[in-house]
């Protein structure tokens, strides 16, 4: 038993299993192994997508070629690029996600500010209704909206997405209202009161004091909003069909578009639609988001610390 | 005199407050409440849409009985949806909690891992997921192809086989749905005062005890929020089979909009039941812990 308390043993144990002051080596190794394993599981679909997308049709048919293609084949990308009509759909995707997002962010911040800084009756009802707008499935409200838009001639017009956003009913608006509510509620009242004594109007106080204090919340809300609008296909599909084509919309009818451009009867067998072209299309579809993510990743990753997103 | 001024000030404050939220209230009535009521009305009618107007013919509950008793697909899809949600929610919650606790530690390359774990928030969309599932990239790597696993699945009773099969084929997808939930857990963890951990450690509490007695209770609100968020995201996801079925029926000549509206409301009802059940389960747990 003596040997267990020998200083050398104690030190080894300290290094391996950690002590009160720091973590041990074993723990660190296990931690990294777990993180790498989970990280791999996360990245696996992306890796698969990318590798498949650069396979030539020979590689696709060859069962020996799994993870390492024999050559870097870019023909799939060329075809996917043409099928997606990339520059045009990309531009429309950007417009369709950025415009409603800007308006939605602004309006949700006004509503969040009103809820956080003023005392009035019926506030709890508004919170319940906010939760309701988050929960109600879109298909329970979409048909009458579509019919109304049809009567107004707005189907296929970006206004069909912009109007709800302006009224605080955009895609996942409730979350943004809550984010702003959270970030405005901690604002000290003193600033507001002294500005009011100086005769500033409520809107002025909002724009001059509240908005600058919540810049991180604005950025985070805007980025999330863009991402969610970009990826949304149910509403965009119904409201914009026939007028505007976004990247995800074009991707969801990829097969059809491909066959229009390369009719199956007329092209040789290697140019038929295969997984590699589909994966190239998918990759082109998420590429702008990936670029944005890596440029702005600090804002995503640190959004927690900056806005204290919770849902209380 | 002062009392009256006080009242005056209060009314002014309230009015200004209403001023800020007014646009939302108008928007809610126009874009949520009215369409919701209109859809409810459709669900009790046979709806025919012509080029110029919409004709309604009242049919009582015919659309609902058709969905629940005559339609060969709808109820089965609903059951599948309920099972999938019930399997997914605990996995997402546990997984998000583990990742959040990892990310709450200090270690090298933390930034890299954070970037990886939040990546799905950015790229998860219906068509992308559809392409990935179609290529089999969404299943747990290789597991569902192992012969032993396939045989094991065939031995299972049907009631158990569906969830297990779903788990194996969509494992990565389930994990991909935990991005925002990780964020929410992380923000709750960061609100816990570090000195509590230190005090507990000095009192001789093991990490295991600290987890069950300090960390888990402090995450109970976040867990409820995350559960709601997970159920709602999964239920609204455009690749959800029930949603796709309802959507495909909307443009059907037979029944069409009225029938689709009735199904939407049944689906909404099931979703609420799921939310309430999971909410009650989590709350009863939280109560037991606080005792």
Interface residues (C-beta under 8 A of the other chain):
Chain A: X20 X28 X31 X32 X34 X35 X38 X39 X41 X42 X43 X44 X45 X46 X48 X49 X52 X107 X110 X111 X113 X114 X115 X117 X118 X119 X120 X121 X126 X129 X132 X133 X134 X135 X136 X137 X138 X139 X140 X141 X142 X143 X144 X145 X147 X148 X163 X164 X166 X167 X168 X169 X177 X202 X206 X224 X227 X230 X231 X232 X233 X234 X248 X251 X252 X254 X275 X278 X279 X281 X282 X285 X286 X289 X290 X292 X293 X294 X297 X300 X301 X303 X304 X305 X308 X309 X310 X311 X312
Chain B: X10 X13 X14 X15 X16 X17 X18 X19 X20 X21 X23 X24 X25 X26 X27 X28 X30 X31 X32 X34 X35 X36 X38 X39 X42 X49 X54 X99 X102 X105 X107 X111 X113 X114 X115 X116 X117 X118 X119 X120 X121 X122 X123 X124 X125 X126 X127 X128 X130 X131 X132 X134 X135 X137 X138 X140 X141 X171 X172 X175 X176 X183 X184 X186 X187 X188 X190 X191 X201 X221 X222 X225 X228 X229 X232 X235 X236 X238 X243 X246 X247 X250 X257 X260 X261 X264 X265 X267 X268 X271 X272 X275
